[in-house]
Amino acid sequence: MAKTQNRAYFYALGKRKTSRATVKLFPEGEGMITINSKKLRDWADTEDMVQKIQEPLKLLGVKNEFDVDIRVSGGGKTAQAESARLGISRALLKKDSSLRSQLREEGLLTRDPRKKERKKPGLKKARRAPQFSKR
């Protein structure tokens, strides 16, 4: 449990593709979620992103008990939202390790290992070969 501005918090890191999210979970909050110093609804493009980020908190029924401060970088917005969700889940786990089975059941503790495949020499992309011409 670390401290900032005289407030204790739980810290966790979430990753997805090239996106990274550092999460600070403040107990005894009002349910404020900020991402890169913006409110969640201002940052998120769609309602689906808002739901994705709030999923671990809603699942455990603690949505209004914590303030969450998230810093995201890299990747796209969707990957950033998924990395934030993983970070929130991990921070909740640091607070109370008995929540592991509930979070694991919903797949919220599983890091998505998929990354972009590298481009190979002689090909146009990772697998796309140049078009063959007989004549």
Backbone as numpy.savetxt, mean C-alpha at the origin, in Angstrom:
# Nx Ny Nz CAx CAy CAz Cx Cy Cz
7.53 1.04 18.66 6.68 2.21 18.66 7.58 3.45 18.66
7.52 4.23 17.57 8.34 5.43 17.45 7.52 6.66 17.84
8.18 7.81 17.93 7.48 9.05 18.31 7.77 10.15 17.30
6.77 10.96 17.01 6.93 12.16 16.22 5.97 13.22 16.76
6.44 14.43 16.88 5.62 15.53 17.39 4.92 15.13 18.69
5.65 14.43 19.55 5.12 13.96 20.83 3.93 13.02 20.69
3.79 12.37 19.55 2.74 11.36 19.35 3.41 10.04 19.00
3.02 8.99 19.70 3.57 7.67 19.41 2.86 7.09 18.18
3.58 6.29 17.39 2.97 5.66 16.22 3.63 4.32 15.93
2.95 3.54 15.09 3.48 2.26 14.61 3.87 2.46 13.15
5.07 2.01 12.78 5.63 2.24 11.45 5.68 0.94 10.67
5.37 1.02 9.37 5.50 -0.16 8.51 5.74 0.30 7.07
6.27 -0.61 6.27 6.57 -0.34 4.87 5.79 -1.32 4.00
5.18 -0.80 2.93 4.47 -1.66 1.97 5.05 -1.44 0.59
5.14 -2.50 -0.20 5.68 -2.39 -1.56 4.79 -3.11 -2.56
4.81 -2.60 -3.82 4.10 -3.24 -4.92 4.75 -2.75 -6.20
5.25 -3.65 -7.06 6.00 -3.29 -8.26 7.14 -2.34 -7.87
7.15 -1.10 -8.37 8.22 -0.17 -8.00 7.72 0.86 -6.99
6.53 0.68 -6.48 5.93 1.62 -5.54 6.29 1.26 -4.10
6.52 2.30 -3.28 6.81 2.11 -1.85 5.90 3.02 -1.05
5.38 2.49 0.04 4.55 3.29 0.94 5.06 3.13 2.36
5.41 4.25 3.00 5.77 4.22 4.41 4.57 4.70 5.20
4.16 3.90 6.17 2.92 4.14 6.91 3.22 4.41 8.38
2.62 5.47 8.90 2.66 5.76 10.33 1.23 5.67 10.84
1.01 4.77 11.78 -0.32 4.51 12.33 -0.37 5.08 13.74
-1.16 6.14 13.92 -1.26 6.81 15.20 -2.48 6.30 15.97
-2.29 5.64 17.13 -3.44 5.22 17.92 -4.16 6.44 18.50
-5.37 6.24 18.94 -6.19 7.30 19.54 -6.37 8.47 18.58
-6.76 8.17 17.36 -7.01 9.20 16.35 -8.49 9.30 16.04
-8.79 10.08 14.99 -10.20 10.27 14.60 -10.52 9.63 13.25
-9.60 8.87 12.67 -9.86 8.23 11.39 -9.35 9.03 10.21
-8.47 10.00 10.44 -7.90 10.81 9.35 -6.83 10.00 8.62
-6.95 9.94 7.29 -5.93 9.28 6.48 -5.36 10.33 5.54
-4.04 10.55 5.62 -3.39 11.50 4.72 -2.33 10.77 3.90
-2.27 11.10 2.62 -1.29 10.51 1.72 -0.51 11.65 1.09
0.80 11.68 1.28 1.66 12.75 0.80 1.11 14.13 1.17
0.69 14.28 2.41 0.15 15.53 2.97 -1.18 15.96 2.36
-1.86 15.06 1.65 -3.20 15.34 1.12 -4.19 14.42 1.80
-5.44 14.86 1.90 -6.48 13.98 2.44 -6.71 12.84 1.45
-7.15 11.71 1.97 -7.32 10.51 1.15 -8.21 10.77 -0.06
-9.34 11.44 0.14 -10.29 11.67 -0.97 -9.72 12.63 -2.02
-8.84 13.54 -1.61 -8.21 14.44 -2.58 -7.14 13.72 -3.39
-6.44 12.79 -2.76 -5.37 12.07 -3.43 -5.90 11.00 -4.38
-6.91 10.25 -3.95 -7.41 9.10 -4.72 -8.21 9.56 -5.94
-8.00 8.89 -7.07 -8.72 9.21 -8.29 -10.12 8.59 -8.30
-10.25 7.39 -7.73 -11.53 6.68 -7.78 -11.94 6.22 -6.39
-13.19 5.90 -6.26 -13.71 5.37 -4.99 -13.09 4.01 -4.70
-12.74 3.27 -5.75 -12.12 1.96 -5.58 -10.78 2.07 -4.84
-10.00 3.12 -5.13 -8.73 3.34 -4.43 -8.97 3.63 -2.95
-9.99 4.43 -2.67 -10.32 4.76 -1.28 -10.68 3.48 -0.52
-11.52 2.64 -1.14 -11.93 1.38 -0.51 -10.72 0.47 -0.28
-9.82 0.43 -1.28 -8.64 -0.44 -1.19 -7.75 -0.05 -0.01
-7.55 1.26 0.17 -6.69 1.73 1.26 -7.34 1.52 2.62
-8.65 1.70 2.70 -9.36 1.57 3.97 -9.69 0.12 4.34
-9.49 -0.81 3.42 -9.89 -2.21 3.61 -9.41 -2.85 4.92
-8.11 -2.76 5.28 -7.69 -3.40 6.54 -8.36 -2.80 7.77
-8.55 -1.48 7.76 -9.17 -0.81 8.90 -10.65 -1.18 9.02
-11.34 -1.25 7.88 -12.77 -1.63 7.89 -12.95 -3.08 8.31
-12.07 -3.95 7.82 -12.16 -5.37 8.14 -12.10 -5.61 9.65
-11.22 -4.87 10.31 -11.05 -5.05 11.76 -11.99 -4.16 12.57
-12.74 -3.28 11.90 -13.68 -2.41 12.59 -13.01 -1.33 13.43
-11.84 -0.86 12.98 -11.11 0.16 13.74 -10.87 1.41 12.89
-11.77 1.66 11.94 -11.59 2.76 10.98 -11.45 4.12 11.66
-12.19 4.38 12.72 -12.18 5.69 13.37 -11.31 5.72 14.63
-10.50 4.70 14.84 -9.66 4.64 16.03 -8.21 5.05 15.77
-7.83 5.21 14.50 -6.44 5.51 14.15 -6.38 6.68 13.17
-5.31 7.47 13.28 -4.93 8.41 12.23 -3.81 7.74 11.47
-3.83 7.86 10.14 -2.83 7.20 9.31 -2.14 8.25 8.44
-0.82 8.29 8.48 -0.03 9.18 7.64 0.79 8.30 6.71
0.61 8.48 5.39 1.25 7.61 4.40 2.09 8.48 3.46
3.29 8.02 3.15 4.14 8.64 2.14 4.34 7.61 1.04
3.91 7.93 -0.18 4.07 6.99 -1.30 5.00 7.58 -2.34
5.73 6.70 -3.03 6.60 7.13 -4.11 6.76 5.98 -5.09
7.03 6.33 -6.33 7.28 5.34 -7.37 6.00 4.69 -7.88
6.09 4.10 -9.06 4.96 3.38 -9.62 3.80 4.28 -10.00
2.64 3.65 -10.21 1.42 4.38 -10.54 0.51 4.46 -9.33
-0.62 5.13 -9.52 -1.54 5.35 -8.39 -2.10 4.04 -7.83
-2.45 3.10 -8.70 -3.03 1.84 -8.24 -2.00 1.05 -7.42
-0.77 0.99 -7.92 0.28 0.28 -7.17 0.56 0.98 -5.85
0.49 2.31 -5.84 0.70 3.06 -4.61 -0.40 2.76 -3.60
-1.65 2.65 -4.08 -2.78 2.33 -3.20 -2.60 0.93 -2.61
-2.18 -0.02 -3.42 -2.00 -1.40 -2.94 -0.82 -1.49 -1.97
0.24 -0.72 -2.22 1.37 -0.73 -1.29 0.97 -0.07 0.03
0.12 0.95 -0.02 -0.38 1.60 1.20 -1.23 0.62 2.01
-2.06 -0.16 1.32 -2.90 -1.16 1.99 -2.04 -2.19 2.73
-0.97 -2.66 2.08 -0.06 -3.61 2.72 0.63 -2.98 3.92
1.04 -1.72 3.76 1.71 -1.02 4.86 0.80 -0.84 6.07
-0.47 -0.50 5.83 -1.44 -0.35 6.93 -1.64 -1.68 7.63
-1.76 -2.75 6.86 -1.94 -4.08 7.44 -0.75 -4.46 8.32
0.45 -4.18 7.84 1.65 -4.51 8.61 1.75 -3.67 9.88
1.35 -2.39 9.80 1.39 -1.53 10.98 0.38 -2.00 12.02
-0.81 -2.41 11.57 -1.82 -2.95 12.49 -1.30 -4.21 13.18
-0.55 -5.00 12.43 0.02 -6.23 12.97 1.06 -5.93 14.05
1.83 -4.84 13.86 2.80 -4.45 14.89 2.10 -4.01 16.17
0.93 -3.39 16.01 0.18 -2.95 17.18 -0.38 -4.14 17.95
-0.96 -5.10 17.21 -1.59 -6.25 17.85 -1.37 -7.49 16.99
-0.47 -8.36 17.39 -0.13 -9.53 16.58 -1.24 -10.58 16.54
-2.26 -10.44 17.38 -3.37 -11.41 17.35 -4.28 -11.21 16.14
-4.08 -10.11 15.39 -4.89 -9.83 14.20 -4.39 -10.56 12.97
-3.26 -11.26 13.09 -2.63 -11.91 11.94 -3.58 -12.84 11.18
-4.33 -13.68 11.88 -5.19 -14.66 11.20 -6.28 -13.97 10.38
-6.87 -12.89 10.94 -7.92 -12.16 10.20 -7.36 -11.51 8.95
-6.21 -10.86 9.07 -5.60 -10.18 7.93 -5.10 -11.19 6.90
-4.53 -12.30 7.35 -4.02 -13.32 6.44 -5.17 -13.95 5.64
-6.30 -14.19 6.31 -7.47 -14.79 5.67 -7.93 -13.98 4.46
-7.89 -12.65 4.59 -8.33 -11.76 3.51 -7.22 -11.48 2.50
-6.02 -12.01 2.73 -4.90 -11.82 1.81 -4.27 -10.44 1.91
-4.43 -9.77 3.04 -3.91 -8.42 3.19 -2.45 -8.37 3.65
-1.87 -9.52 3.99 -0.47 -9.55 4.42 0.44 -10.12 3.33
-0.14 -10.49 2.19 0.62 -11.09 1.11 1.13 -10.00 0.17
2.45 -9.93 0.01 3.02 -8.95 -0.91 2.91 -9.51 -2.32
2.44 -8.69 -3.26 2.32 -9.11 -4.65 3.72 -9.06 -5.28
4.31 -10.21 -5.61 5.71 -10.23 -6.06 5.90 -9.87 -7.53
4.81 -9.69 -8.29 4.95 -9.46 -9.73 5.64 -8.13 -10.02
6.60 -8.16 -10.92 7.31 -6.96 -11.36 7.40 -7.01 -12.88
7.74 -5.86 -13.47 7.89 -5.80 -14.91 9.10 -6.62 -15.33
8.93 -7.42 -16.39 10.02 -8.26 -16.89 10.98 -7.41 -17.71
12.27 -7.68 -17.60 13.25 -6.86 -18.30 13.24 -7.14 -19.81
13.67 -6.15 -20.58 13.78 -6.28 -22.03 15.00 -7.14 -22.35
14.82 -8.07 -23.30 15.93 -8.95 -23.70 16.57 -8.42 -24.99
17.87 -8.68 -25.19 18.53 -8.24 -26.42 17.96 -8.95 -27.65
17.82 -8.23 -28.75 17.29 -8.81 -29.97 15.78 -8.77 -30.06
15.11 -8.40 -28.96 13.66 -8.30 -28.96 13.25 -6.84 -28.81
12.00 -6.53 -29.19 11.51 -5.16 -29.07 11.09 -4.83 -27.64
10.52 -5.82 -26.96 10.15 -5.65 -25.54 10.63 -6.90 -24.80
10.04 -7.23 -23.68 10.50 -8.39 -22.92 10.35 -9.68 -23.72
9.24 -9.82 -24.44 9.00 -11.06 -25.21 8.65 -10.82 -26.67
8.35 -9.58 -27.04 7.91 -9.25 -28.39 9.08 -9.27 -29.35
9.04 -10.21 -30.32 10.10 -10.33 -31.33 9.79 -9.42 -32.52
10.84 -9.02 -33.27 10.56 -8.22 -34.47 9.74 -9.04 -35.47
8.91 -8.35 -36.24 8.05 -9.05 -37.20 8.89 -9.72 -38.29
8.54 -10.97 -38.60 9.25 -11.74 -39.62 8.73 -11.39 -41.00
9.64 -11.18 -41.95 9.25 -10.93 -43.33 9.99 -11.92 -44.23
9.24 -12.68 -45.00 9.86 -13.69 -45.84 10.55 -13.04 -47.05
9.97 -11.97 -47.59 10.56 -11.29 -48.75 10.83 -9.85 -48.49
